[in-house]
Amino acid sequence: MGAAVRLALSLLLSAIAMAGVRAAERDASPSFDARMQQGRVLLRAGDRHAALREFSLALQERPGDRDARRAVADVLMELGAPQAAARVLGPDADIGVRSRMAAETVRWGSQVSLDPTRRFETTDAAIATLDALLVEARAMPVRDVGLERRLQGDLVVALRDRERWADALAMAEALQMGGPLPPYVRQAQADPLLALRRPEDALVAYRDVLTQDATNRDARIGLFYAQIESEDFDAAFATVDALAAKSTPTRRSGISQRLKPDPDWLDTRILWSQSRRYGDTPDEAWRVLHPIAQQAPAAPYLRLEQGEIASARGWPRLAHDEIRIAHGLAPDDLTIGIALAEAQFNRRQWRAAEARAESLAAIQPENTRLQHLQDEIDAYHGAQLSVSIQPRRADGGGSNAPGSGLTASARAYTPPLGERWRLLAAAEREVDEPDDDRLTRNRYGAGIEGRWPDVTFELVAWSNHGLLSHGGADASVEWQPDDHWTFGAGYEAFSAATPLRAVEAGIRADAASVSATHAWSESAVASLSASTLDFTDGNRRWEGTFDFAGVAFERPGLELVLRPSVYASKNSLRDAPYFNPERDRSVSLTADLRHRLWRRYERSLGQRLIATIGDYWQSGYGHDAVGSIEYGQVYRHDPRTEWQYGVACGWQAYDGDMERSVSLYVRLDQRF
């Protein structure tokens, strides 16, 4: 009992002592007025946190004092905490505070991850609030122009975040008429300029932002994309290379200055890879990014970029697999969803691609990349017409040379029947004029084409007229088991390769062929083909070709491909009434220079120069130097229309006589 009494007495004495200490502290603490005065002094000195402490202590002493509440709220506003300021002011929160709260809500709307179908809910609410505040500000007895401009600037940002590009741009331009825009509003103007395909104007806007704040990473990334879309790849490379040079895998942060992973480093590496991929050098992008992707297999955007590079390198299966993995890691990401739909389209999974594109369009209909994919899908659903005409003028070559003449063809496909099949109709005309003769063959055909992810099949029945009226047929199949190998086989009854001199003599030829192609990448492709023609006069011709195509030089918009090639043939019959060497062969080298003159999104104009030089040997006639030069242009209007046109000159030996020819060509591929 004695111990309990002593314990109770000890607790009582401790409580009395603490009460005395608190009373002494109250007696020693500054007065309300002194704290308010000290807070004002600290605020003028720039120490806002210390001023906030003093004002808050004063408010605790007099919770109902309006001056104290306003002082605390003002400091909170300066510290960027409008929500806290509004809680302090309660019903006294003025339009200035509420405008800052709305601006903060705009930032939340762009940062908080929501269900993709509801991702704009917060931003829409902020827009409605800003609209109401702007009406209220304009109705004030004494208009506050600064407040109105700030509200309009915040509204530009909100409309940009809502992807209402045209509305954001219109408001920004109206605001700009009243004076220079603050950097954050200028940046919110630049993004819609880029989205609305005005990259040159966006370049100016991003540079304005960076002039005022060179450390603004988002503006520098926007500048990079504007340079890409302006086709200024040298500037884009310089921009992203500078970003990459400044970034490191880790950085020191916090008071402890511990090394931590730098989240911007990986983003910069992906951006660097995109620059090379957009700049037509995907092999360089793959060489840098692939080792990084192997070390971080669960990074969705890293897997996405690896898939995009694979697609650019001619590996559609790998691209599809990588993007599917990225989608599995981030199933709600719209960018990855669009890329997956594109990969499915490229793998001829047309229905799946269309269904995915439709579901994404319900969420983000204004997305330009998605709109481009939908244009591609619409083109797939349409009919297709391919037309080619090539007149030529030739002299020399002897009686077995084809001479002057004309080659023309037209082929029309129906829209897809189901997903895989198309009907086709075709017409071809060939005219040779050797030794003042006029030899003509007209072919009319109808058939069917089947297309699967790995196999393409075509069967066409032909009716031949002109020198010889007779039926014919073509059957071909192409199989691509993986991203590297392609195998083909075909059979032609009354082959189009039958020389017109043979047709004039009543001779037909059936043909069979096989081929194999191995593509290491878009930069290196080798192919081997063999064919045989069985003539009705008893002759059997064997032909074989091997060639290799390798990129010797490339930079954005410019590529040089070298193609060495070997050809040989053998005929079993001599003295045929058509060009029929017992044996012959050629070794040649072709330089194919391709240059993009300009490109504006889907529209582009390119030019191409192809020069071939070779040695041709024919048994009984020895060696001759042969070759050709061709110059052409390619104009692509959109996914539906492509024109090719040009001129070609050639030198070819027939039984020791050299034929020189000049030809023009025009080709059109049109979808409806």
Secondary structure as GFF3:
##gff-version 3
##sequence-region A 1 672
A	DSSP	alpha_helix	2	28	.	.	.	ID=ss1
A	DSSP	alpha_helix	32	44	.	.	.	ID=ss2
A	DSSP	alpha_helix	48	61	.	.	.	ID=ss3
A	DSSP	alpha_helix	66	78	.	.	.	ID=ss4
A	DSSP	alpha_helix	82	89	.	.	.	ID=ss5
A	DSSP	three_ten_helix	90	92	.	.	.	ID=ss6
A	DSSP	alpha_helix	95	111	.	.	.	ID=ss7
A	DSSP	three_ten_helix	116	118	.	.	.	ID=ss8
A	DSSP	alpha_helix	121	138	.	.	.	ID=ss9
A	DSSP	alpha_helix	145	161	.	.	.	ID=ss10
A	DSSP	alpha_helix	165	176	.	.	.	ID=ss11
A	DSSP	alpha_helix	183	195	.	.	.	ID=ss12
A	DSSP	alpha_helix	199	212	.	.	.	ID=ss13
A	DSSP	alpha_helix	217	229	.	.	.	ID=ss14
A	DSSP	alpha_helix	233	246	.	.	.	ID=ss15
A	DSSP	beta_strand	250	253	.	.	.	ID=ss16
A	DSSP	beta_strand	258	261	.	.	.	ID=ss17
A	DSSP	alpha_helix	263	278	.	.	.	ID=ss18
A	DSSP	alpha_helix	282	295	.	.	.	ID=ss19
A	DSSP	alpha_helix	300	312	.	.	.	ID=ss20
A	DSSP	alpha_helix	316	329	.	.	.	ID=ss21
A	DSSP	alpha_helix	334	346	.	.	.	ID=ss22
A	DSSP	alpha_helix	350	363	.	.	.	ID=ss23
A	DSSP	alpha_helix	368	381	.	.	.	ID=ss24
A	DSSP	beta_strand	384	396	.	.	.	ID=ss25
A	DSSP	beta_strand	404	413	.	.	.	ID=ss26
A	DSSP	beta_strand	421	433	.	.	.	ID=ss27
A	DSSP	three_ten_helix	434	436	.	.	.	ID=ss28
A	DSSP	beta_strand	439	451	.	.	.	ID=ss29
A	DSSP	beta_strand	455	466	.	.	.	ID=ss30
A	DSSP	beta_strand	470	479	.	.	.	ID=ss31
A	DSSP	beta_strand	485	493	.	.	.	ID=ss32
A	DSSP	alpha_helix	500	504	.	.	.	ID=ss33
A	DSSP	beta_strand	509	521	.	.	.	ID=ss34
A	DSSP	beta_strand	524	535	.	.	.	ID=ss35
A	DSSP	beta_strand	540	555	.	.	.	ID=ss36
A	DSSP	beta_strand	558	571	.	.	.	ID=ss37
A	DSSP	beta_strand	583	600	.	.	.	ID=ss38
A	DSSP	beta_strand	603	618	.	.	.	ID=ss39
A	DSSP	beta_strand	622	638	.	.	.	ID=ss40
A	DSSP	beta_strand	641	654	.	.	.	ID=ss41
A	DSSP	beta_strand	657	671	.	.	.	ID=ss42
###
